[in-house]
Structures are given as C-alpha cells and as structure tokens.
C-alpha cells in the first residue's frame, strides 16, 4: 500500500494536480453561463474529469518530451521524470491513459464534445515541442488552457456561441501573459541551450512589456465577454477584480524576480476562483 501511495505522490509531483485550478474555474464559468445557472451534478462530474484528465495528458507529455531539458536545468533537475522515480514508459502510459479518459468522458457528454476531443489533445500535446523551434510556445500554452471555456459550453449546449470564444480569447492572453512572467526564471538557461522563448530572445524588459500587453487584452476580452453574454454587475466586477489582481502580479514580478512563483501560482489561482464566484453571484442575483 505504501508503495502505491509513494507512486501516487510521484505522479502528483510530476503533473502537480493542484494546478488544475487554472483551467477548472473557466470551464465551470462557461457552463454556468451556458446553462443560465446550475448545470447539474452529472456535467459537474464530467467537466471535472475532462479538465483533470486533459491537463494530466498535457503535463505528462510535457514531462516526457522534456526529460533531456529538465535534466540540465537546475530548477527542474529534481523532478520525478529526471531523478529515476518515474521511468519514461510509465510517464508515457500515464499520459495515454489520461488521453483515453478524456476522449471517453467527451463521448459520454455529446457527439460534438467527442469530435472535438481529438484536436484538443493534439493542441495540448504540441506545446512541449514548440519551445524547440518557436517563440510562440507561450501562446500555444495559452490556447491549450483557452480551450477550456469552449469545452465547457459545448458540454452544456453542444454549440459554440460567440461569448464563449471571447471568454476563451481572454484566457489565452491571460495564460500566455503569466507564462511569459514564469519563463523569466529560465531566461539564461534557454539562451545557453538554444531554446525558444520570448525572454531568451528579447530580454526581461521586453517580456514584461509584452506580458502587460497580453494581460491588458485579457481584461478587454473578459469585459467584452460580460457584455456579449448579457451578464450583470457582478460579472463586470469580476473583470475589475481580475484587472487589479493582474496589476498586482506584475507589481510583484517587477519588484523582485524571486516572487515569480508567488505571482504565478497564488495570484492566478485566486483570480480564477474569484472570477468563478462572482459569475455565480451574478446568476444568483439576476
């Protein structure tokens, strides 16, 4: 039993299950708006399973593809994919199993969700390879998480309304923006190892500027989402709160690069949760 527990801890460290907080709120935000309120326990379960299995697939592929890179990076050299706690075959099987779970869950939801599950997995799996040839890897990561709201509304309506695309665009720029900040940690390593990232190509100041532009676009798209979806005051309050939190995130990073982890995980985690709660309040009040 202890061996099983230890192995679970290794996989948890590999993919960091707790970081699903970045995608889960926006899946459920889309589902709440699409259903005009509560969407039922079945879709709650299916949405959670889809989000977690998709993220596990993406992170597993990322760790599998990056074994050689992670082994050289001082920041990542103690990860389970590098220090022999998990072999490459186990990581690959873990990823494939989660991919199959994601497809199975999509099949149980509706035909459109099932058909979309295959290209979604292709996008999720491609991020790990973009950094080897393109500075747009940050945007690809944004697209990977930006698919979450569209998946959520498809689960409820089996359609893709305009407001869900606008919400997704906001998520894309949100994620790409905070990934730019996070990648500042590896700027010198990326330069030395010929890896493609905006910090390694353009430097810290340009990265901070581009991230700020991305997060400004995030606020614009989320405000448009609230307007196009005909939401109320609490939804617009969610946009204002998000803008303040993103501004605080940039303040933390500009002040001290050692605060990147705090800015990346804590601020963005609370942002998604706060946005979700305010959307629920908007539906309850209206």
C-alpha positions as CSV (number, residue, x, y, z in Angstrom):
1,X,0.0,0.0,0.0
2,X,2.8,2.4,0.9
3,X,4.4,1.7,-2.5
4,X,1.2,2.7,-4.2
5,X,1.0,5.9,-2.1
6,X,4.6,6.8,-2.9
7,X,4.0,6.3,-6.6
8,X,0.9,8.5,-6.5
9,X,2.9,11.2,-4.8
10,X,5.5,10.9,-7.6
11,X,2.8,11.4,-10.3
12,X,1.3,14.2,-8.3
13,X,4.7,15.9,-8.2
14,X,5.1,15.2,-11.9
15,X,1.9,16.9,-13.1
16,X,1.0,19.0,-10.0
17,X,-2.7,18.1,-9.8
18,X,-3.4,21.1,-7.7
19,X,-2.6,23.4,-10.6
20,X,-5.8,22.4,-12.3
21,X,-7.1,25.5,-10.6
22,X,-6.1,27.4,-13.6
23,X,-8.4,25.7,-16.0
24,X,-11.3,24.4,-13.9
25,X,-12.9,27.8,-13.0
26,X,-13.2,28.8,-16.6
27,X,-14.7,25.5,-17.7
28,X,-17.4,26.0,-15.0
29,X,-17.8,29.7,-15.7
30,X,-18.7,28.8,-19.3
31,X,-21.0,26.0,-18.1
32,X,-22.8,28.3,-15.6
33,X,-23.3,31.0,-18.3
34,X,-24.5,28.5,-20.9
35,X,-27.0,26.8,-18.5
36,X,-28.0,30.2,-17.1
37,X,-27.3,28.8,-13.7
38,X,-26.9,25.3,-12.3
39,X,-26.0,22.7,-14.9
40,X,-26.4,19.5,-12.9
41,X,-24.2,17.1,-11.0
42,X,-23.6,14.9,-14.0
43,X,-22.0,17.7,-16.0
44,X,-20.1,18.9,-12.9
45,X,-18.5,15.4,-12.6
46,X,-17.9,15.2,-16.4
47,X,-16.4,18.7,-16.5
48,X,-14.0,18.0,-13.7
49,X,-12.9,14.6,-15.1
50,X,-12.4,16.2,-18.5
51,X,-10.4,19.1,-17.1
52,X,-8.2,16.9,-14.9
53,X,-7.5,14.2,-17.5
54,X,-6.8,16.7,-20.2
55,X,-4.3,18.5,-18.0
56,X,-2.7,15.3,-16.9
57,X,-2.3,14.3,-20.5
58,X,-0.7,17.6,-21.4
59,X,1.6,17.7,-18.4
60,X,2.6,14.0,-18.8
61,X,3.5,14.7,-22.5
62,X,5.4,17.8,-21.4
63,X,7.4,15.9,-18.8
64,X,8.1,13.0,-21.2
65,X,9.2,15.3,-24.0
66,X,11.4,17.4,-21.7
67,X,13.3,14.8,-19.8
68,X,16.6,15.8,-21.5
69,X,15.9,19.5,-20.9
70,X,14.8,19.1,-17.3
71,X,17.8,17.1,-16.5
72,X,20.1,20.0,-17.4
73,X,18.0,22.8,-15.8
74,X,18.9,23.4,-12.1
75,X,15.3,24.4,-11.4
76,X,13.9,21.1,-12.7
77,X,16.6,18.5,-12.2
78,X,14.9,17.0,-9.1
79,X,11.6,16.3,-10.9
80,X,10.4,12.7,-10.9
81,X,10.9,12.4,-14.7
82,X,14.6,13.1,-14.2
83,X,15.7,11.5,-10.9
84,X,14.5,8.0,-11.9
85,X,11.5,7.9,-9.6
86,X,9.4,7.6,-12.8
87,X,10.7,6.0,-16.0
88,X,9.8,7.3,-19.4
89,X,7.5,4.4,-20.2
90,X,5.4,5.0,-17.0
91,X,5.1,8.7,-17.9
92,X,4.0,7.9,-21.5
93,X,1.5,5.3,-20.3
94,X,0.1,7.8,-17.7
95,X,-0.3,10.3,-20.5
96,X,-2.0,7.9,-22.8
97,X,-4.4,6.6,-20.1
98,X,-5.4,10.2,-19.3
99,X,-5.9,10.9,-23.0
100,X,-8.2,7.9,-23.3
101,X,-10.1,9.0,-20.2
102,X,-10.6,12.5,-21.8
103,X,-11.9,11.0,-25.0
104,X,-14.2,8.7,-23.1
105,X,-15.6,11.5,-21.0
106,X,-16.2,13.6,-24.1
107,X,-18.0,10.7,-25.7
108,X,-20.4,10.4,-22.7
109,X,-21.2,14.1,-22.9
110,X,-22.3,14.6,-26.5
111,X,-21.1,14.0,-30.1
112,X,-19.6,17.5,-30.6
113,X,-17.5,17.1,-27.5
114,X,-16.3,13.7,-28.7
115,X,-15.3,15.0,-32.1
116,X,-13.5,18.0,-30.6
117,X,-11.6,15.8,-28.1
118,X,-9.1,14.6,-30.7
119,X,-7.9,18.0,-32.0
120,X,-7.9,19.3,-28.4
121,X,-5.4,16.6,-27.4
122,X,-3.2,17.4,-30.4
123,X,-3.1,21.0,-29.3
124,X,-2.4,20.0,-25.7
125,X,0.4,17.7,-26.7
126,X,2.1,20.1,-29.1
127,X,3.1,22.8,-26.5
128,X,6.0,20.8,-25.3
129,X,7.7,20.8,-28.7
130,X,7.1,24.4,-29.7
131,X,9.8,25.8,-27.4
132,X,12.3,23.9,-29.6
133,X,11.6,25.9,-32.7
134,X,9.2,28.8,-32.0
135,X,9.0,31.8,-29.6
136,X,5.2,31.4,-29.8
137,X,5.2,28.5,-27.3
138,X,3.7,30.8,-24.7
139,X,0.7,31.5,-26.9
140,X,0.3,27.8,-27.6
141,X,0.1,27.2,-23.9
142,X,-2.5,29.9,-23.7
143,X,-4.5,28.3,-26.5
144,X,-4.3,24.9,-24.6
145,X,-6.0,26.4,-21.5
146,X,-8.1,28.8,-23.6
147,X,-9.9,25.7,-25.0
148,X,-11.4,25.1,-21.5
149,X,-14.3,27.6,-21.8
150,X,-15.3,26.4,-25.2
151,X,-15.2,22.8,-24.0
152,X,-17.4,23.8,-21.1
153,X,-20.1,25.5,-23.2
154,X,-20.0,22.6,-25.7
155,X,-20.8,20.2,-22.8
156,X,-23.9,22.2,-22.0
157,X,-25.2,23.5,-25.3
158,X,-23.4,21.3,-28.0
159,X,-22.7,24.7,-29.8
160,X,-20.0,27.3,-29.6
161,X,-21.6,30.8,-29.1
162,X,-19.7,34.0,-29.7
163,X,-19.4,34.9,-26.0
164,X,-17.5,31.6,-25.3
165,X,-14.9,32.4,-28.0
166,X,-14.4,35.9,-26.5
167,X,-14.0,34.4,-23.0
168,X,-11.5,31.9,-24.4
169,X,-9.5,34.7,-26.0
170,X,-9.3,36.3,-22.6
171,X,-8.0,33.1,-21.1
172,X,-5.5,32.6,-23.9
173,X,-3.9,36.1,-23.3
174,X,-4.1,35.6,-19.5
175,X,-2.2,32.3,-19.6
176,X,0.3,33.4,-22.2
177,X,0.9,36.6,-20.2
178,X,1.6,34.8,-16.9
179,X,3.7,32.1,-18.7
180,X,5.9,34.9,-20.0
181,X,6.5,36.0,-16.4
182,X,7.1,32.5,-15.3
183,X,9.6,31.8,-18.1
184,X,11.8,34.7,-16.9
185,X,13.2,32.2,-14.4
186,X,14.7,30.2,-17.3
187,X,15.8,33.1,-19.5
188,X,19.6,32.4,-19.1
189,X,19.1,28.6,-19.3
190,X,17.1,29.0,-22.5
191,X,19.8,31.2,-24.1
192,X,22.5,28.7,-23.3
193,X,20.6,25.7,-24.6
194,X,19.1,27.3,-27.8
195,X,15.6,27.0,-26.5
196,X,13.0,29.4,-27.9
197,X,11.2,31.7,-25.5
198,X,10.4,35.4,-25.6
199,X,12.6,36.2,-22.6
200,X,15.6,34.4,-24.1
201,X,15.1,36.3,-27.4
202,X,14.1,39.7,-26.3
203,X,15.2,40.1,-22.7
204,X,13.4,40.8,-19.4
205,X,12.2,44.3,-20.1
206,X,10.5,43.4,-23.4
207,X,9.0,40.3,-21.8
208,X,7.4,42.3,-19.0
209,X,6.1,44.8,-21.6
210,X,4.6,42.0,-23.8
211,X,3.1,40.3,-20.8
212,X,1.5,43.6,-19.7
213,X,0.0,44.0,-23.2
214,X,-1.3,40.4,-23.1
215,X,-3.0,41.0,-19.8
216,X,-4.5,44.3,-21.0
217,X,-6.0,42.3,-23.8
218,X,-7.3,39.8,-21.3
219,X,-9.2,42.4,-19.4
220,X,-10.6,43.8,-22.7
221,X,-11.8,40.4,-23.8
222,X,-13.3,39.5,-20.5
223,X,-15.2,42.8,-20.4
224,X,-16.5,42.0,-23.9
225,X,-17.5,38.5,-22.7
226,X,-19.6,40.0,-19.9
227,X,-21.2,42.4,-22.4
228,X,-21.9,40.0,-25.2
229,X,-23.2,37.3,-22.8
230,X,-25.6,40.0,-21.3
231,X,-24.3,39.4,-17.8
232,X,-24.8,41.8,-14.9
233,X,-22.9,43.9,-12.4
234,X,-21.1,41.0,-10.7
235,X,-19.6,39.8,-14.0
236,X,-18.2,43.3,-14.6
237,X,-17.0,43.4,-11.1
238,X,-15.1,40.1,-11.8
239,X,-13.4,41.9,-14.7
240,X,-12.3,44.7,-12.4
241,X,-11.1,42.4,-9.7
242,X,-9.1,40.4,-12.4
243,X,-7.5,43.7,-13.7
244,X,-6.5,44.6,-10.1
245,X,-5.0,41.1,-9.5
246,X,-3.1,41.1,-12.8
247,X,-1.7,44.5,-11.9
248,X,-0.6,43.2,-8.5
249,X,1.0,40.2,-10.3
250,X,3.1,42.5,-12.4
251,X,4.0,44.6,-9.4
252,X,5.3,41.5,-7.6
253,X,7.4,40.4,-10.6
254,X,8.8,43.8,-11.4
255,X,9.8,44.4,-7.8
256,X,11.6,41.1,-7.3
257,X,12.0,38.1,-9.8
258,X,12.2,35.8,-6.8
259,X,8.5,36.5,-6.3
260,X,7.6,34.8,-9.7
261,X,6.3,31.6,-8.1
262,X,4.1,33.6,-5.8
263,X,2.8,35.7,-8.7
264,X,2.3,32.7,-10.9
265,X,0.6,30.2,-8.6
266,X,-1.0,32.2,-5.8
267,X,-2.3,35.3,-7.7
268,X,-3.5,33.4,-10.8
269,X,-5.1,30.7,-8.7
270,X,-7.1,33.2,-6.7
271,X,-8.0,35.1,-9.8
272,X,-9.8,32.2,-11.5
273,X,-11.6,31.3,-8.3
274,X,-12.7,34.9,-7.7
275,X,-14.0,35.2,-11.3
276,X,-16.0,32.0,-10.9
277,X,-17.6,33.0,-7.6
278,X,-18.6,36.4,-9.0
279,X,-20.2,34.8,-12.1
280,X,-22.2,32.5,-9.8
281,X,-23.3,35.5,-7.7
282,X,-24.2,37.3,-11.0
283,X,-26.5,34.4,-11.9
284,X,-28.0,34.1,-8.3
285,X,-28.8,37.8,-8.1
286,X,-30.2,38.1,-11.6
